[in-house]
Amino acid sequence: MIGFGIAEILILLWIAVSIAALFSLRQRPLNDIARVLWAALIVTVPVLGAIAFWVVDPKAGESGGVG
C-alpha cells in the first residue's frame, strides 16, 4: 500500500515538473527545432529531462559573448 502511494507521488511530481518546464520552454527565445527537441526530452525522460532543461539553460548559448 505504501509503495503504491510513493509511486503516485513520483508520477505527480514528474507531471508537475514537466508541465513547469514546458511552460518555461514556451517563453524561451529558441528556434523551432531546438524547441521541439527540448519538448521531446522533457516529456520522454522522467524528471531528469525537465531538470536538464533548467540546468543547461538553452538560452545562454545564444548570447554570443560574455557580459
C-alpha positions as CSV (number, residue, x, y, z in Angstrom):
1,M,0.0,0.0,0.0
2,I,2.7,2.5,1.0
3,G,4.7,1.7,-2.2
4,F,1.7,2.5,-4.3
5,G,1.4,5.9,-2.7
6,I,5.0,6.7,-3.3
7,A,4.6,5.7,-7.0
8,E,1.6,8.1,-7.3
9,I,3.6,10.9,-5.7
10,L,6.5,10.3,-8.1
11,I,4.2,10.3,-11.1
12,L,2.5,13.5,-10.0
13,L,6.0,15.1,-9.4
14,W,7.0,14.1,-12.9
15,I,3.9,15.6,-14.4
16,A,4.2,18.8,-12.4
17,V,7.9,19.3,-13.2
18,S,7.3,18.5,-16.9
19,I,4.5,21.0,-17.1
20,A,6.5,23.7,-15.4
21,A,9.4,23.1,-17.8
22,L,7.2,23.1,-20.9
23,F,5.7,26.5,-19.8
24,S,9.2,27.8,-19.2
25,L,10.2,26.5,-22.7
26,R,7.4,28.5,-24.3
27,Q,8.9,31.7,-23.0
28,R,12.5,31.0,-24.1
29,P,13.7,32.5,-27.4
30,L,14.7,29.3,-29.2
31,N,14.3,28.2,-32.8
32,D,11.6,25.6,-33.7
33,I,14.0,22.7,-33.9
34,A,15.5,23.4,-30.5
35,R,12.1,23.9,-29.0
36,V,10.8,20.5,-30.4
37,L,13.9,18.7,-29.2
38,W,13.7,20.1,-25.7
39,A,10.0,19.4,-25.5
40,A,10.6,15.7,-26.5
41,L,13.4,15.4,-23.9
42,I,11.2,16.9,-21.2
43,V,8.3,14.7,-21.9
44,T,10.1,11.4,-22.6
45,V,12.8,11.4,-19.8
46,P,11.0,11.4,-16.5
47,V,12.1,14.3,-14.2
48,L,15.7,14.3,-15.5
49,G,14.6,15.9,-18.8
50,A,12.9,18.8,-17.1
51,I,15.8,19.2,-14.7
52,A,18.3,19.2,-17.5
53,F,16.3,21.9,-19.2
54,W,16.9,24.3,-16.3
55,V,20.5,23.2,-15.6
56,V,21.7,23.5,-19.2
57,D,19.8,26.8,-19.7
58,P,19.3,26.7,-23.5
59,K,19.1,30.5,-23.9
60,A,22.6,31.0,-22.5
61,G,24.3,29.8,-25.7
62,E,22.5,32.4,-27.8
63,S,24.0,35.5,-26.2
64,G,27.1,35.3,-28.5
65,G,29.5,36.5,-25.9
66,V,30.4,37.2,-22.3
67,G,28.5,40.0,-20.5
